[in-house]
Amino acid sequence: MSRQSEPPAVPALDLKAQYQTIRSEIETVVRNVLESQYFILGPEVAGLEAEVARYSEAAHGVGCASGSDALLLPLLALEVGPGDEVVTTPYTFFATAGAIWRTGARPVFVDIDPQTFNIDPSKLEAAITPRTKVVIPVHLYGQTADMDEINAIAAGHGLSVLEDSAQAIGARYKGRRTGALGQVAAFSFYPSKNLGAFGDAGMATTDDTELAQRMARLRVHGMEPKYHHHEVGFNSRLDALQAAVLRVKLRHLDDWTNARREAAERYRSLFEEHDLLDRVTLPGERPECFHVYNQYVIRVPASARDLLRAYLSTQRVGTEIYYPIPLHLQVCFSSLGHEPGDFPIAEAAARETIALPMYPELTEEAQAHVVGSIRRYFDSLGRTSTKSGERAA
Ligand SMILES: Cc1ncc(COP(=O)(O)O)c(C=O)c1O
């Protein structure tokens, strides 16, 4: 497996490559904010809220300090609290369940679909109790959850649906963008997201005017008008500098999304060309979903995953594991009483998935190096084991 010359470095994410393409636009808007000395909320944030809401096909946007707060604000505005239950997936970034916990409510997990890694709607009904108030489907890796099924079940029980769209701005479900597919949605503008700020930022979107007003009040300590507090909120104000940067980036988002989708298509062709489809499972794309590939996550046998990752690192290929420990097994949730085996599909995903480099500027040459390296790794093992650990015929 040794190579003569050093292979090209392919990081898991390359933010510098994107910055080079928009540097002068960014410098202009940052200078404008500096000249204005208007740093918190204000016209830049209002402008971003209107633009993200329009982009997401929602009536209102409420900018806040992070995607985590974009989950917490709607839960608080929906008056979720101690004694309530909120149903979600155990296979997501911690913030989804962390926001539920922060309100004092109990996160109730439902296992995932093995193809999409999203919450399995066929298991949702069984998790609903008289205490359930909200369902949070997560559009994981950039592909929407099965919203029609989820909305129908939620409506049948009078529950609110909060989309965790942190990874899925621009994604579509049956033609409609995420953002108003449920009652309210949460977006993250963490730098690694498809629309990433130069720091932390987030936004909740909704068609519900009252809910939007309440979230806007909660993010400023429940204050309205100035120094009048009718309820206790917290500080989750969005910075004007972040909003200005995000407004520039939003103009490029569709081009970047298309580039991500083209890169995903190239990965598929390369895996086929390298005859690797018996070794790896590629992302399962649903025809009704427009996937925006925040992450390109493949599945390999659990026995190979960490060794493959270590080998790719020697080949200067960056990878990540999203997520190595499902949330029901996190120490901080031990009081929920879960055990290994409770959500077997999520647990298998945690052992078998690996995220490959994915960003709009990813080149064909870089992808050829990634997939070629995966081919060499499996060649080094011989052809004795196949996908899902079975012996080859
Ligand atoms: C699915 C999901 N939910 C919530 C969040 C929280 O967003 P943030 O990191 O902006 O607080 C993230 C991203 O980190 C995420 O991926």
The ligand as a Gaussian input file, in Angstrom:
#p B3LYP/6-31G(d) Opt

LIG

0 1
 C      -28.861000      17.904000      13.746000
 C      -28.330000      19.087000      14.497000
 N      -29.120000      19.688000      15.394000
 C      -28.700000      20.777000      16.073000
 C      -27.445000      21.297000      15.889000
 C      -27.019000      22.443000      16.739000
 O      -26.574000      23.536000      16.038000
 P      -25.454000      24.518000      16.643000
 O      -24.161000      23.773000      16.655000
 O      -25.480000      25.668000      15.705000
 O      -25.890000      24.896000      18.013000
 C      -26.597000      20.705000      14.935000
 C      -25.265000      21.228000      14.590000
 O      -24.323000      21.352000      15.222000
 C      -27.040000      19.560000      14.254000
 O      -26.257000      18.951000      13.357000

